[in-house]
C-alpha cells in the first residue's frame, strides 16, 4: 500500500535549501509541524506551520533539551501503516502519522573544533532529539521519507512530484541507510571527544 505523504516534521540547524523544500511540499498539500527557530523560518516563507508543543501538549523545556521526545511524535513516526492495530492505536491516542522528517543535527564536530570550546559547550551540542527522530523515521522507511541532509532535498522533491506525493519504499530505504551512517559517525565523534576528556 503506497503511503500518501500528508504531514512533515521539520527541525533543522542548517537551513540551506529549506525554503525550496517547504514550498514544494506545501504545493503537494503537505502540512508542517516544527520546532522553535525552524517554525519561525517556515512562517517567514509565508507557509503555515504547527508548533511541536501544540502537538505534544508540552512546551519546549530544560533549555530546549526536551522538545520532540514524546509519543505524539515518535508514535506518528513509528506506526506501521500496514498494521491495523498500529493505526487503531494512533486513533485511540489521537496521534497523526508523520510521513516526512527533515532533521539535521546540532554541529557537534564544528563546535569542538572552535578554539576555546569548553566541555559544557561541547555537551550542550550533543543532539538527542534529532538522532532519535531520524532513527525512528529510518526504521519505518517504507512509509516515511527521512531527510538528514539538504543535499537530499532536490531528489526528494523530484520524486514526490513524480509520484503525486506518495512514498517510494526503495528510495525510503536509501534515505534510511544515510541516517544510520550519519548517526554512527555522529556518535563516534562524541565518543572520541569524551575519550579525550577522561583524566
Protein Blocks (a to p, Z undefined) as FASTA:
>chain_A
ZZddfbdcdddfblghklmmmmmmmmnopacddefjlmmmmmmnopacddfklmnopace
ehhlamklcfklmmmmmpcfklmklmmmmmmnopacdfbdcdddddfklmmmpghiafkl
mmmmpcfklmmmmmmmmmmmmmoccdfbfklmmmmmmmmmmnnopacfklmmmmmmmmmm
mmmmmmmmmmmmmmmmpZZ
